[in-house]
Amino acid sequence: MDHGLIEALVAPGPHPSLGAHSDTYGRIIGSWAGELNRYQDGKSVASASVEAHFTWVLEGRAVQDVWITPARADRQSSPGAGFNWYGSTLRVFDPATSAWNTTWTDPASQLRIELVGRRQGDDIVQIGTRGGRPIRWTFSDIIPASFTWRGHILNFDGVTWALEVEMKFQRVKA
């Protein structure tokens, strides 16, 4: 049954009002496949496949994505090393702060995280909290064919960051 949601939601590109800020996330619009590694005490302790899909939505004024771990092709055959993420992020640009207000929601884990994203050089850095602790999610090494995403949490010393998750993505050809 088609209610026209996709047609009303998805936009062909960024809204002109975003100007140069559209390039912050515009570089990762598309579909991606990769490998996720979870870290503990600086060592990789688990891995799983991952897929992510990014698109312009809401007249091109926002970027929405879907992150899936393990990837759909592996969800039945692979337990995903304890991962079961199937969530979505909505990023809306705020011209007053020159930042992207970002909300990640995963119904399976009931996790909801709010972050603020900004371009820093060639990277995208999103800062927020999870369970009261500061987190930093970074998109780096962004080129047309690939990028890396890293999730850090602030250590209890309040100074150093610990890597929790790293995902290396390759663009999926349409």
C-alpha positions in Angstrom: 0.0 0.0 0.0 1.5 3.3 -1.1 0.7 6.4 1.0 3.1 8.6 -0.8 5.5 8.8 2.2 8.7 8.2 0.2 7.7 10.8 -2.5 6.8 13.4 0.2 9.9 12.6 2.3 12.8 12.2 -0.1 14.2 15.3 -1.9 16.4 15.3 -5.0 19.1 17.4 -3.4 19.9 20.0 -0.8 17.7 23.1 -0.3 19.4 26.2 -1.7 19.2 27.9 1.8 21.9 25.5 3.0 24.5 27.0 0.8 28.0 25.6 1.5 26.7 23.8 4.6 25.1 21.2 2.3 28.5 19.8 1.6 28.9 18.7 5.2 26.8 15.6 4.8 26.2 15.9 1.1 29.5 14.1 0.4 28.1 10.9 1.9 24.7 10.8 0.3 24.2 7.4 -1.2 24.4 3.7 -0.1 27.4 2.2 1.7 28.5 -1.3 2.8 31.3 -2.1 5.3 32.7 -3.8 8.3 32.1 -2.7 11.9 34.7 -3.4 14.6 33.9 -2.9 18.3 36.8 -2.1 20.7 37.4 -2.5 24.3 40.6 -1.4 26.1 42.0 -0.5 22.7 41.6 -4.0 21.2 39.0 -5.2 18.6 36.7 -7.6 20.4 33.9 -8.1 17.8 33.1 -7.4 14.2 30.0 -7.5 12.0 28.9 -6.4 8.6 27.2 -3.0 8.3 25.2 -1.0 5.7 24.1 2.6 5.7 22.0 4.6 3.3 21.9 8.5 3.3 19.5 10.8 1.4 18.2 14.3 1.4 14.7 14.7 2.9 12.1 17.3 3.9 12.6 19.5 0.8 16.3 19.0 1.1 16.5 20.8 4.4 17.6 17.6 6.3 19.7 14.5 5.8 18.2 11.1 6.9 20.0 7.8 7.0 19.4 4.2 8.0 22.2 2.2 9.7 21.9 -1.6 9.8 24.2 -4.1 11.7 24.5 -6.9 10.7 23.7 -5.9 7.1 20.4 -7.1 5.8 22.1 -9.9 3.7 23.7 -11.2 6.9 20.9 -10.7 9.5 19.6 -14.3 9.3 22.9 -16.1 8.8 25.1 -14.2 11.1 24.3 -13.2 14.7 26.5 -10.1 14.2 28.6 -10.6 17.3 25.8 -9.4 19.5 25.0 -6.4 17.3 21.4 -5.7 16.3 21.2 -2.1 15.1 18.5 -1.0 12.7 18.1 2.7 13.3 17.8 6.0 11.6 19.4 9.4 12.0 17.8 12.8 11.2 20.1 15.7 10.7 18.7 19.2 10.5 20.8 22.3 9.9 20.4 25.2 12.4 21.5 28.5 10.7 21.7 30.2 14.2 24.5 27.9 15.3 25.9 26.8 11.9 25.5 23.2 13.1 23.5 20.2 12.3 21.1 19.0 15.1 21.3 15.2 14.9 19.0 12.6 16.5 19.8 8.8 16.2 17.0 6.4 17.1 17.2 2.6 17.2 13.9 0.9 18.0 15.5 -2.5 18.6 17.8 -1.2 21.4 15.4 1.7 22.4 18.5 3.9 22.1 18.0 7.6 21.3 21.0 9.9 21.1 21.1 13.6 20.3 24.3 15.2 18.9 25.5 18.4 17.3 27.4 17.9 14.1 29.9 20.3 12.4 32.4 20.1 9.6 36.0 20.3 11.0 38.4 20.5 8.1 37.5 17.5 5.9 35.9 15.6 8.8 32.4 15.7 10.2 32.4 15.6 14.0 29.2 15.0 16.0 29.3 15.6 19.8 26.6 14.4 22.3 26.1 12.2 25.3 25.0 8.6 26.0 24.1 7.6 29.5 25.4 11.0 30.7 28.9 10.5 29.2 30.2 12.6 26.4 30.5 10.8 23.0 32.1 11.9 19.7 31.1 10.3 16.4 33.4 11.2 13.5 33.2 10.7 9.8 36.7 10.9 8.3 38.8 9.9 5.3 35.8 10.9 3.2 36.3 10.4 -0.5 33.7 9.6 -3.2 34.3 5.8 -2.9 34.8 5.4 0.9 34.8 6.9 4.4 35.5 5.8 8.0 33.2 6.3 10.9 34.5 6.2 14.5 32.6 6.3 17.8 34.5 7.5 20.9 33.4 7.9 24.5 35.1 10.2 27.0 37.1 8.2 29.6 36.3 8.8 33.3 39.5 10.9 33.5 37.6 13.6 31.6 40.5 14.1 29.2 41.1 11.2 26.9 38.7 9.5 24.5 38.3 5.7 24.1 37.5 4.2 20.7 34.3 2.1 21.0 33.4 1.4 17.3 35.0 1.8 13.9 33.3 1.3 10.6 35.0 1.3 7.2 32.6 1.9 4.4 32.7 1.5 0.6 30.2 3.1 -1.7 27.6 0.7 -3.2 27.1 1.4 -6.9 23.5 2.2 -7.8 
